[in-house]
Amino acid sequence: YTEKLKSSIKQQTDFLLSEEEDKKIRTDDIFTSATIQRGPKHFKEPEERRFGSRQLDEIQASSKKLVNCSEMFVCPENDDQKSTASCTTNPKSILLTGKAGIGKSLFCRMLVRDWSHDRLFEEGQENAKVPDFQFVFLLTFRQLVLPEKKRLDLRDILNRSSLLNEHSVIDEPLLQYMIDNPEKLLIILDGYDEYKQRKKITGDFETRYSNDPDEKIPVPALIAKIMKRKMLNGAVVLISSRPGEAEELKKHVFDVRCDIQGLSSQQVLEYIENSPRV
């Protein structure tokens, strides 16, 4: 099944989604920049809403740059922020923030694509034992906007992953394997800020329903149970959101928080130098 899942992801993430078929851009050619922060901290929005490259350079200089995506999923042995984060095991909850249109969804697609090509983790990566993800599911909150009376179970919601095809649908025996081995799952929930029933996720709405993965319950309750580890406890869950809406999740302590930012002056120069000439 893992190979079928990887094949489906490869096919559907090769190019960026575009309305103009003659202007396809390969996902692998896109450059993104992110910083990483460990522990239950929260980034503060700049006092000035409109700020230029100099302010952006200063912000990035004070943050730890995310050199490789895999850094989000491992606990380094030598890290200045380790004591603050109490980092003794690999992170299980990750918050990815960034302003509107800055590339959060693209970053999520690139993570999934890197996994499908076996390049999410480098060979012989130092400082930590990398997680063995056998299953990676990308769910967008836009897909989860369903009628309030609509109810799903755990298998239903995983099968709504945007990158599945007819060959990678989850059946009951496979779901049971995932329930028994949750540490082999990476679940990405993209676009929290776009979900209008967010209060039902952050509140106690889900406590009205059972933690039974086979029981069909309202979608917000199901999402909350996955986020709060009442289902698939042990899986790695990554949530992306705009910074403002992400503050609604402050009661949920994340092991790692990452922030996607614009390009600094130096990165702009690097990007231009490495871009193919037309």
C-alpha positions as CSV (number, residue, x, y, z in Angstrom):
1,Y,0.0,0.0,0.0
2,T,2.8,2.4,0.8
3,E,4.2,2.2,-2.7
4,K,0.7,2.7,-4.2
5,L,0.3,5.8,-2.0
6,K,3.7,7.2,-3.0
7,S,2.9,6.6,-6.7
8,S,-0.4,8.5,-6.4
9,I,1.3,11.4,-4.6
10,K,4.1,11.6,-7.2
11,Q,1.6,11.8,-10.1
12,Q,-0.6,14.5,-8.5
13,T,2.2,16.7,-7.1
14,D,4.5,16.8,-10.1
15,F,3.2,20.2,-11.3
16,L,1.7,23.2,-9.5
17,L,-2.0,23.5,-9.9
18,S,-2.6,26.1,-12.6
19,E,-5.6,27.2,-14.7
20,E,-3.3,27.8,-17.6
21,E,-2.1,24.4,-18.9
22,D,0.7,26.0,-21.0
23,K,2.3,27.5,-17.9
24,K,3.0,24.5,-15.8
25,I,5.7,24.8,-13.2
26,R,7.4,21.8,-11.6
27,T,6.9,21.6,-7.9
28,D,10.5,20.6,-7.5
29,D,11.7,23.9,-8.9
30,I,10.0,26.0,-6.2
31,F,12.1,27.7,-3.5
32,T,10.7,28.3,-0.1
33,S,12.1,29.7,3.1
34,A,11.1,28.9,6.7
35,T,12.3,29.3,10.3
36,I,11.8,26.8,13.1
37,Q,11.1,27.4,16.8
38,R,10.9,24.5,19.3
39,G,8.7,24.4,22.4
40,P,5.3,26.1,23.3
41,K,6.3,29.5,22.1
42,H,4.4,31.7,19.7
43,F,5.7,34.1,17.1
44,K,4.7,37.7,17.6
45,E,3.4,39.6,14.7
46,P,5.5,42.7,13.7
47,E,4.1,45.9,15.1
48,E,4.3,47.4,11.6
49,R,2.0,45.6,9.2
50,R,3.9,46.8,6.3
51,F,7.6,46.2,6.5
52,G,10.4,46.0,4.0
53,S,13.3,43.7,3.3
54,R,15.5,45.2,6.1
55,Q,13.0,44.3,8.8
56,L,12.5,40.9,7.3
57,D,16.3,40.3,7.3
58,E,16.3,41.2,11.1
59,I,13.5,38.8,11.8
60,Q,15.2,36.0,10.0
61,A,18.5,36.7,11.6
62,S,17.0,36.2,15.0
63,S,15.4,32.9,14.1
64,K,16.7,29.4,13.4
65,K,16.5,28.8,9.7
66,L,15.0,25.6,8.6
67,V,17.7,24.1,6.4
68,N,16.0,20.8,5.7
69,C,12.3,20.0,6.1
70,S,13.2,16.9,8.1
71,E,14.3,19.2,11.0
72,M,10.6,19.6,11.9
73,F,10.3,15.9,12.6
74,V,13.4,15.1,14.6
75,C,14.7,16.0,18.0
76,P,18.3,17.2,17.7
77,E,20.8,16.1,20.4
78,N,22.6,19.4,20.2
79,D,20.1,22.3,20.1
80,D,20.2,25.6,22.0
81,Q,16.4,25.4,22.3
82,K,16.3,21.9,23.6
83,S,16.0,22.8,27.3
84,T,13.1,25.1,26.5
85,A,11.3,22.5,24.5
86,S,12.1,19.6,26.7
87,C,13.0,17.8,23.5
88,T,13.5,14.2,24.5
89,T,11.5,12.5,21.7
90,N,10.8,13.3,18.2
91,P,8.0,15.9,17.8
92,K,4.4,14.7,17.5
93,S,2.6,18.0,17.0
94,I,3.8,20.7,14.6
95,L,2.3,24.1,13.8
96,L,3.2,25.7,10.5
97,T,2.3,29.4,10.2
98,G,2.6,32.1,7.5
99,K,0.8,35.1,6.1
100,A,-1.9,34.6,3.4
101,G,-0.5,33.6,0.0
102,I,3.0,33.1,1.3
103,G,3.2,29.4,0.4
104,K,1.9,27.2,3.3
105,S,-0.1,24.9,1.1
106,L,2.7,24.6,-1.4
107,F,5.1,23.8,1.5
108,C,2.8,21.0,2.6
109,R,2.6,19.6,-0.9
110,M,6.4,19.6,-1.1
111,L,6.7,17.8,2.2
112,V,4.4,15.0,1.0
113,R,6.2,14.9,-2.4
114,D,9.6,14.6,-0.7
115,W,8.3,11.7,1.3
116,S,7.0,10.0,-1.8
117,H,10.4,10.3,-3.4
118,D,12.2,9.0,-0.3
119,R,14.0,12.3,0.2
120,L,12.3,13.7,3.2
121,F,15.1,12.4,5.4
122,E,18.7,12.4,4.4
123,E,20.8,9.2,4.5
124,G,22.7,8.9,7.7
125,Q,21.1,12.0,9.1
126,E,22.8,13.0,12.4
127,N,21.5,14.1,15.8
128,A,18.3,12.0,15.8
129,K,16.6,8.9,14.8
130,V,14.2,9.8,12.0
131,P,10.6,8.6,12.2
132,D,9.6,5.7,9.9
133,F,6.6,7.1,8.1
134,Q,4.8,4.4,6.1
135,F,1.7,6.5,5.5
136,V,1.4,10.3,4.8
137,F,-2.0,11.9,4.3
138,L,-2.6,15.5,3.2
139,L,-6.0,16.8,4.2
140,T,-7.2,20.4,3.4
141,F,-9.8,22.0,5.6
142,R,-11.5,23.2,2.4
143,Q,-12.2,19.5,1.7
144,L,-13.7,19.1,5.1
145,V,-16.4,21.7,4.8
146,L,-19.4,19.4,4.8
147,P,-23.0,19.7,5.8
148,E,-23.4,19.9,9.6
149,K,-25.4,16.7,9.6
150,K,-22.8,14.8,7.7
151,R,-20.9,12.3,9.8
152,L,-17.7,10.5,9.1
153,D,-15.5,7.9,10.8
154,L,-11.7,7.8,10.9
155,R,-11.4,5.8,7.7
156,D,-13.8,8.2,5.9
157,I,-11.8,11.2,6.8
158,L,-8.4,9.7,5.8
159,N,-9.9,8.6,2.5
160,R,-10.7,12.3,1.8
161,S,-7.0,13.0,1.5
162,S,-6.5,15.1,-1.6
163,L,-3.7,13.0,-3.1
164,L,-5.3,9.6,-3.0
165,N,-6.5,7.8,-6.1
166,E,-8.6,4.6,-6.7
167,H,-5.5,2.5,-6.0
168,S,-4.7,4.0,-2.6
169,V,-8.1,3.9,-0.9
170,I,-7.9,2.7,2.7
171,D,-9.7,-0.5,3.6
172,E,-10.7,-1.9,7.0
173,P,-7.6,-4.2,7.6
174,L,-5.3,-1.3,6.6
175,L,-7.0,1.1,8.9
176,Q,-6.6,-1.4,11.8
177,Y,-2.9,-1.6,11.1
178,M,-2.7,2.2,11.3
179,I,-4.6,2.2,14.6
180,D,-2.2,-0.4,15.9
181,N,0.9,1.4,14.6
182,P,0.1,5.2,14.7
183,E,3.8,6.2,14.9
184,K,4.0,5.3,11.2
185,L,1.6,8.0,10.2
186,L,2.1,11.7,9.3
187,I,-1.2,13.6,9.0
188,I,-1.1,17.1,7.5
189,L,-4.1,19.3,8.1
190,D,-3.7,22.3,5.8
191,G,-5.6,25.6,6.1
192,Y,-6.9,25.7,9.6
193,D,-7.7,29.4,9.2
194,E,-10.1,28.6,6.3
195,Y,-12.4,26.4,8.4
196,K,-15.5,28.1,9.7
197,Q,-16.2,25.6,12.4
198,R,-12.9,26.2,14.2
199,K,-14.5,26.9,17.6
200,K,-15.9,23.4,17.6
201,I,-12.3,22.1,17.2
202,T,-10.7,24.2,19.9
203,G,-13.6,23.9,22.4
204,D,-15.1,20.8,24.1
205,F,-17.5,19.9,21.3
206,E,-15.7,16.6,20.6
207,T,-16.2,15.4,24.2
208,R,-19.8,14.7,23.3
209,Y,-18.7,11.8,21.1
210,S,-16.9,8.5,21.6
211,N,-13.2,8.0,20.7
212,D,-14.2,4.9,18.8
213,P,-12.6,5.2,15.3
214,D,-15.4,3.2,13.8
215,E,-18.2,5.5,15.0
216,K,-19.4,8.2,12.6
217,I,-19.3,11.6,14.2
218,P,-19.4,15.3,13.1
219,V,-16.3,16.3,11.1
220,P,-15.1,19.0,13.6
221,A,-15.2,16.5,16.4
222,L,-13.2,14.0,14.4
223,I,-10.6,16.6,13.5
224,A,-10.3,17.6,17.2
225,K,-9.9,14.0,18.3
226,I,-7.0,13.5,15.8
227,M,-5.4,16.8,16.9
228,K,-5.8,16.1,20.6
229,R,-4.5,12.5,20.2
230,K,-7.7,10.8,21.2
231,M,-7.5,9.0,17.9
232,L,-4.2,7.7,16.4
233,N,-2.3,8.7,19.5
234,G,1.4,8.5,18.5
235,A,0.9,9.8,14.9
236,V,2.7,13.0,13.9
237,V,0.1,15.8,13.1
238,L,1.1,19.0,11.3
239,I,-1.4,21.9,11.1
240,S,-0.9,24.9,8.9
241,S,-2.6,28.3,9.5
242,R,-2.3,32.0,9.2
243,P,-0.7,33.4,12.4
244,G,-3.8,35.2,13.7
245,E,-6.1,32.2,13.6
246,A,-3.3,30.0,14.8
247,E,-3.5,31.8,18.2
248,E,-6.8,30.1,18.7
249,L,-4.8,26.9,19.1
250,K,-2.7,28.3,22.0
251,K,-4.2,25.8,24.5
252,H,-2.8,23.1,22.3
253,V,0.9,22.8,23.1
254,F,2.9,22.1,19.9
255,D,6.3,20.4,20.1
256,V,7.5,22.5,17.1
257,R,6.4,25.7,15.5
258,C,7.6,26.8,12.0
259,D,7.0,30.0,10.3
260,I,7.2,30.5,6.5
261,Q,8.5,34.0,5.7
262,G,9.3,36.0,2.6
263,L,12.7,35.9,1.0
264,S,15.5,37.9,2.7
265,S,17.7,40.1,0.6
266,Q,20.4,37.5,0.5
267,Q,17.9,34.8,-0.5
268,V,16.6,36.9,-3.3
269,L,20.1,37.2,-4.7
270,E,20.6,33.4,-4.4
271,Y,17.3,32.7,-6.1
272,I,18.2,34.9,-9.0
273,E,21.6,33.5,-9.4
274,N,20.3,29.9,-9.3
275,S,17.3,30.5,-11.6
276,P,17.5,29.1,-15.1
277,R,18.1,31.8,-17.7
278,V,15.2,32.4,-20.2
